[in-house]
């Protein structure tokens, strides 16, 4: 799959990445090479291969799911930059 300079400019703008114009063509070639390598993975026969989350088979220890009161709110909130009562105060991010 070939990526052209226009696609690199568009992706950089969407990702809000400032790239100098002289670097655009090099990036297009590098990204095209990466996508070509990824397309090669489609040729690998994975029939009968179980999905896995790790290369090592391991089980995590489980703990009892117990409801608690949260401990000591004064200790938990001691480093909070701003608090109201037993709650963190954070800036509004959604209008």
C-alpha positions as CSV (number, residue, x, y, z in Angstrom):
1,X,0.0,0.0,0.0
2,X,1.5,3.3,-1.1
3,X,1.0,6.4,1.0
4,X,1.5,9.7,-0.8
5,X,2.6,13.1,0.5
6,X,-1.0,14.4,0.7
7,X,-2.1,11.6,3.0
8,X,0.9,12.3,5.3
9,X,0.0,15.9,5.4
10,X,-3.6,15.0,6.3
11,X,-2.7,12.5,9.0
12,X,-0.2,15.0,10.5
13,X,-2.8,17.7,10.6
14,X,-5.4,15.4,12.2
15,X,-2.8,14.3,14.7
16,X,-1.7,17.9,15.2
17,X,1.9,17.0,14.4
18,X,3.9,19.8,12.8
19,X,6.2,18.2,10.2
20,X,8.5,20.3,8.0
21,X,7.7,20.2,4.3
22,X,11.1,18.7,3.4
23,X,10.3,15.7,5.7
24,X,6.9,14.8,4.2
25,X,8.2,12.7,1.3
26,X,10.5,10.8,3.5
27,X,7.7,10.1,5.9
28,X,5.5,8.9,3.1
29,X,8.2,6.4,2.0
30,X,8.7,5.2,5.6
31,X,5.0,4.7,6.2
32,X,4.5,2.9,2.9
33,X,7.4,0.5,3.9
34,X,5.8,-0.1,7.3
35,X,2.4,-0.9,5.7
36,X,4.0,-3.2,3.1
37,X,5.6,-5.1,6.0
38,X,2.3,-5.4,7.8
39,X,0.6,-6.7,4.6
40,X,3.2,-9.5,4.6
41,X,1.7,-10.7,7.9
42,X,-1.5,-11.6,6.0
43,X,0.5,-14.4,4.3
44,X,1.2,-16.1,7.6
45,X,-0.9,-19.3,8.1
46,X,-2.5,-18.9,11.6
47,X,-5.0,-21.7,11.2
48,X,-5.4,-23.5,14.5
49,X,-3.3,-21.0,16.5
50,X,-5.0,-19.9,19.7
51,X,-5.1,-16.2,20.5
52,X,-2.9,-15.2,23.3
53,X,-2.2,-12.2,25.5
54,X,1.3,-13.2,26.5
55,X,4.1,-15.4,25.3
56,X,4.2,-17.0,28.8
57,X,1.3,-18.9,30.2
58,X,0.5,-17.4,33.6
59,X,-2.5,-17.0,35.8
60,X,-3.0,-14.0,38.0
61,X,-3.8,-14.4,41.6
62,X,-7.4,-13.5,42.4
63,X,-8.6,-11.6,45.5
64,X,-12.0,-11.4,47.1
65,X,-14.2,-8.7,45.7
66,X,-15.0,-6.9,48.9
67,X,-16.8,-3.5,49.2
68,X,-14.9,-1.1,51.5
69,X,-15.4,2.4,52.7
70,X,-12.4,3.5,50.6
71,X,-10.0,3.9,53.6
72,X,-8.9,7.2,54.9
73,X,-10.1,10.1,52.6
74,X,-7.9,12.6,54.3
75,X,-4.8,10.5,53.5
76,X,-6.0,9.8,49.9
77,X,-6.7,13.5,49.3
78,X,-3.6,14.9,51.1
79,X,-1.8,15.5,47.8
80,X,-4.8,16.8,45.8
81,X,-4.2,20.3,44.4
82,X,-7.8,21.2,45.1
83,X,-10.6,19.4,47.0
84,X,-14.1,20.0,48.3
85,X,-15.0,17.9,51.2
86,X,-14.0,14.3,50.4
87,X,-13.8,14.9,46.6
88,X,-11.1,15.9,44.1
89,X,-11.8,19.1,42.2
90,X,-10.8,19.0,38.5
91,X,-11.1,21.5,35.7
92,X,-14.1,21.1,33.5
93,X,-13.2,19.5,30.2
94,X,-16.5,19.0,28.5
95,X,-18.7,21.9,27.5
